Amino acid sequence: MIGEYVDGIWQSLLAGARARGELPPELDERYAWEVLLGRDRTINAFALPGGYFGLYLGLVGVVTTRDELASVLAHEMSHITQRHIARMLSQQSRQTPLLMAAMIAGMIAASKNPQAGAAVAVGGQAALIQQQLNYSRDMEREADRIGYGVLEEAGFSPRGFTGMFSKLQNASRLTDNGDWPYLRSHPLTTQRIADMQQRQRSEGLNPATQPPPDLEALLIAARARVLSRPGVDVLRSWAAEPAEAGFAAQPLPRRASVLYAAALAHVQLRDLTRAQALATQLAQVVANDARAARQVRLLQAEMALQLQQPARVLTLLPPGSQPTAKDGKGQAGRPELLLRAEALTQTGQAGEAASMLQPWVSDRPRDAGAWQELAAAYGAQGQMLRSLRAEGEARLAHRELAGAVDRFRAAQDYSRKNPGTTADLIEASIIDTRLRETQAALEQQRKDEAKLR
């Protein structure tokens, strides 16, 4: 659910970047533009070479609107579109001769005065480090500026930037008192907040205006907090919160967030009966918000599968309830797809499940979860060759190359011992090709690891 939610925001930002000309076709085609979720409580996000982006559940867990999360993703995207990583590496390579010169000057001075030599060497290094930090601060400001424009182009409110910066500032107060702003790789959060507020005023917006509650964002944030492994004691505290005195008098958004966290916490604590009761209560609270109500149905379907109630999943998520992505390639509707597929397989309708999953994995071959569900659907029908191949594809999507080789070999052995129809021969040919490709990739991986050692 979190992956689909993040991907919906991400696809809108990519469209906005293309419309603004920030994402030229050659960059668009060459890079991955993929957000990877990390199950960690850290409040952070980052960009990596090749168009990969890391987003921790800890950060998702503190946002209260789609605009806030979009501001983080727009900022990180701008680091790549503006080629900040390449520029930083270029800056560092240009500074290497200067660093060496400072060290040599220090050694010459040390031959006459050891203390003076150390001062020259350390001073030279400090000056170069300061230049790198200054360079990084300029990049951060540029990423804010470009990201601001992309955010607006994608249809999100620029207030998301100030709201997110305020949360980051609160999160850092325990370890950051705001001193020494020039010894940072990022500008002070207060400086960034002021810059964004000034931009909003110049556009006629009032930065102090609070956005309306976003129930779906609050539910997704609650889910992220529970799934970020906070510990058993914290889960028990969240699970007990709806029973506290005065809970019913709290504002609706607060009650919705607490009920979702409590229900999912009970799931984690293996108390599914209590979890279902809280989810039913939550469904009544958010009944008038379509997007939030959908998130609750998905949660209820998830619980029903754990309680061995697949028929209830099909009732909660009937055919046609699955939303579709605008470009046909995003993750919209993925939760319904996987939950329905598992329920169909468990109720003896594995053929229908496979028919749903086949076009999905054809368009999204790196979706390990969908491949695993397809493997289960094929296995339930007795189509072991296809099931083994799907298991191999699932491991390959996770970059578990050794595991993928093992599954493809198992499929190859099965094909040799059980020659079948023409369709099976075609499948066996595909498996042979995938095995050779994966073996070559595994061999290259081992060579790269040997070089690192």
N, C-alpha and C positions, 0 to 999 in steps of 0.2 A: 504493500500500500504506500509506503514511504517512497519507494523507488518510482512508482508511477506518478506520485504527486510532484516529486522533484523534477522528473522528466517533463511533465507538462509545463512547468515554469521554464525549464531549460530550452525546450523547443521554441517557446515564444520569444525568448531572448535571442536565440540564434536567428530567428526570422527578423527580429528588430535590428540585429547587427548587420544582416545582409541588406536590409532596406536602407540603412545609413551608409553603406559602403565600407563599414569597418571590417567586414569579412569577405575579402575578395575571393573569386571562384578558385584560384589556384591554392589558396590557404584552406578554403572550405573542403576541397577534395582531398588534400594531402594529410590533414590531421584527423584524429579520431573524434574529437568533440564529445567526449563521454565523461559522465560524472560517476565516480566510484564512491559508494557509501562505506564509511568505516564505523563499526560498532564500538564506539568509544565515547566516553563522557566529555572529552576535550571540546571546548568551544572554539572551533577553528575550521578553516577551509584553505585550500592551497591549489596552485596550478603547477602542472608538470610539463616537461617537454613532450611534444607530439600531440598536444590537445587533450590530455587527460587531466581531470580535476578531482581532487579529494574533498569530501564533505563528511565531517564527523556528525554522528547522531546527537552529540552534545550540543552542537550549534542548532540543529533542527529543533531540538527540545526547548530552546529559549525563545524562538520566534513566535509572534502572535498574529502575523498577517502574511499573506503571500508576497506582499511588496517587500517586506524585510528580507525574506529568504532570496527573493529575486535580486535585491541590491547586492548581496554577497556574491551570488553567481555572476552577475553582470560585472562586478569588480574583478573577479578572478578571470573571467573570460577576456577582459581587456588586457590583462597581463600577457596573454598569448597573442591576441590580435595585434598588439603593439610591439610584439617580439621582445619583451622585456628580458626574458631569460637569455636569449641570444645576445642582447645588448650588454647584459651584465657580464656574461662570459667574455665578450670582446673587451669590455672595460678592464676586467681582471687581467687579461692577457697583456694589455698595454701597460698595466701597472707593474707587471713582473720585473722588467728591466729596472724600473725605478726602485723597487724593493731591493733588488740585488745591489744597486748602486748605494743605497742607504746602508746595507750591511757591510759592503766593502769599505765605505767611508768610516764606519764604526770600527772596523778592524785596524785601519790605518791609524785612527786616533788612539786606539787602545794601546798601540805600540809605544806611545809617549805618555798617555794618561789613561789607565784602565777605566776609571769612573767616567771620564769624558767620552771614551769610546762607547761604553754601554749607553750613555745618554743619547749619543748621535744615532746609534742603531735603533734603540727603542723609539726615539722621537720620529725617525723616518718611517718606521712601521706604523706608528700611531697616526701620522699624517695620511698615509695611504688608506688605512682602515677608515678614517674619517671621510675621505673622498668616496669610498665605496658606500658608506652609510648615507652620505648626502645624495649619491646617485640613486640609491634605493628609495629614499624619501621622495625624490622627484618622480620616480616610477609610480609610487603609491598615489601621489596626487594625480598623475596622468590617468591611472586606472580608475580613480574616483570620477574624474571629469568625463572620460569616455564612457564609463559604465553608467553614469547618470543619463547621458543621452540615449544609450541603448535601452535603459530601463523605461524611459518615457516612450520611445519608439515602439516598444513591445506592449505598451498599454498599461504599465504598472505605475503606481503613484510614486513620485520622487520622495515622498515622506518616508518611504521605506528605508532610505539611507540614514536619515537622522534617527529613526527608531532603532535601527540595527546598531548604529554607532553608540547610542545610549546604553543598549544592553551590553555591548562589548566593554564599555567603560565600567559598568557596574560589575561585570564578571572579573575585571582585572584589579579591582580596588584592594583586594587582600594582598596582592603582590606588587602593586604599582602605585606609588604615591604621586606620580606626575612629574617627578624631578628629572633633570638632565635630558631634555627633549632632543638635544643634538647627538646623543649617544644611542639613538634608536634607528632601527631600519624602517620604521613606520612613523609618520607624523603623529603627534599627540592626538588622541581621540577627540579631545575638546576642540582642537584646531580643525579637525575634519568635520565635526558637527557644525561649527560656526561657518565653515565654507559652504556646506550644503544648505544651511539655513539662508545664507545670503543668496544662493542661487534660486531658492524657492521664492524669496521675496522679490527678486528681480522678475520672476514670472507671474507675480501677483498672487502667490499662494501664501497662506498663513501657516508657518511652521508649527505653531502651537496647536493647530486644529488636530484633534485626535480622530483617527479613522474609525469607522464602525467595527464592532466585533466581527471577527472572521471565525465562525464556528469550526469549519473544516480545518483551518490552520491550527486551531487550538487542539483539536482531536489528534491531528498528525503529530503535533509537538508532544502531546501526552504519550503517544505511542513510541516516539523516539526516546523519550526519557526512560520508559520502562524497558525498552529493548537495548539500552546502552549499558546494561549490566551494572545497575547501581548497588547491588548487594541485597541479601535477604532481609535485613533489618529495614532498609529503606522501602522495599516492596511491601513489607507488612504494614509499615506506617501509611503508605499510600492506600493500601487495601482497606484500612480501617477508617480512613478519612470521611467517607459518606455517613458513617454512623455517629459522627461527632455532633454535639449539641450546636444548634444554629445553622447546620448545613443547608436546610431547606430555605433559609432566608437569604442565602447568598445569591448574587446576580446569576442569571441564566448561563452566561459564558463560563463563569467560574465553576458552576455545578456540572456543566457538560464536560469540561476538562478533567475535573476530579473523578467523575463517574467513569470516564473512559480509562483513565490511569488505574483506578481501583479494579475495574473489571479485568483489564489485561494483567494487572499484578496478581489477581487471584488465579488467572490462567497459569502464570509462571510458578505460582505456589501450589499448583495442582488441585485447586478447589474450584472445579468447573461448574458445579451447581450454583455456588454463590456468584461466580462470574456471569453466568447466564442471567441470573436475577438482576444484577446491576446493569447488564447490557439492555435488558428489557426496559428498565427504568430510564436509561439513557435514551432509548429510542423515542420515548414519550417526550422527553425534554427537548429534543432537536427535531421533532416531527415536522416543523414548519420550515426547515432549512434543507433543501433537496440534497445538496452536496454533503452536508454533515450526516444526514439520514443514510445516505449511501455508505459512508464510512462505518456506520454502526451496523448496517446489514452485512458488510464484509467481515466485521469482527464477529458477528453472530454466526456467520457461515464457517468461519475459522474454528470457532468453538464447537460447532455441530460436528465437524469432521473429527475432532479430538474425542467427542463423545460417541463416535460410531453412529452418527445420524445422517448419512449421506442424502437421504430423501429430503430432509429439512433444508439442506443446502440448495437443492434444486427448487424448492419452494421459495426460499429467500432470494435466489438469483435465477429467475426464469429466463428462457431464451429471449433475446432482445434487450436484456438489461445491461448488456456490455457496451459502454461508450467506445467510440472509435477515434483514433488519432486523425488530425487534420491532414497530415501528409501520408498517412497509412503506414508509417514506419516507427512511430513512437511507442510508448508503453501503455497508452490509454486502453483500459479494459483488461489489462493483464491479470489483475487480481480475480475478476470474474472468470476469466478463461481458465486459470489454473485451479481455482476452487471447484468450478463446475466439472472440469475434466476429471479431477480426482473423485468427485461424487459419482459421475457417470460410470467410471471404471468400477467403483465399489458396488454399484447397483446393477451390474451386468450389461451396461451399455458402452463397453469399451470401444466399439467400432465408431460410435458417434464422437467419443472423446478424441480418438485418433484423427477423425475427419476435421475436428476443430483445430487441433494442434499442428497438423501437417503444414497448412499454409503459413501459420505463424512462424514456425522455425525456418521455413524456406526464406522468409523475409528477414528474419532475425536469427541467423545461425549461431550467434554467441549467447543465446538465452539458455543457460544451463538448466534452470528450473523447468522450462517448457520441454526441453529434451528429456529430462528425467520423468516427467509426467507421460510423455509419449512412449518412453520405454515401458512404463507400467501398463499403459493401454495396450501396446503390442503384446506384452507378456501375458496379459489376461486373455487375449485372443489366441494364444498359442503360436504367435508369429515370432519365434525366438530369434531368428536372424535379424529382423528389423529391431527387435528389442535390444539385442546386444550392440548393434550399430548405434542406436540412440543413446545407450549408456556410454559408449565411447565418445560420442559427440558432446555429451554433458560434461565429461571429464576434460575434454579438449577445451570447451568453453571456459572452464575454470583454470586452464593452463596446467592441468595435472597431466603432463605428457606421458609419464610412465604408466599411469592408470589408463590413459586413452589407448596406448599401445596394447596393454593387456586385454582390454575389451575388444579391440579390433582383431586381435589375434584369436580370441575366443570365438568371435563371429566367423572368422576365416576357417577355423577348425570345424565349426558347426556346419558351414556350407559344404565343406569337403565330405563330411560324413552323412549329410542329409541333402543330396541334390534334389532340387525342387522344380518349380515352374520357371518360365521365362523371366517373370518378374523377379524371382529369387536370384536368377543368374545375373540380372542387371544390378540388383542390390549387392551381390557378392563382388561384382566388378568395382562398384563404388567403394566398398569396404577395402579392397586391395589397394586402391589408389590412396584412400585416407590413411591406411596403415603406412605406406611408403612415405607419405608426406610427414606424418607424425614422427616416424622413426628418424627422418632427416632432421626435423626440428629438435628432437630430443638429443641427438648426437651433437648438434650445434650448441645446445644449451650446456651440455657437459663440457665441451671445449671452452666455452666462455667462463664457466665456473672454475675450470682448471687454471685459466689465465689469471683469474682474480686471486686464487690461492698462491 
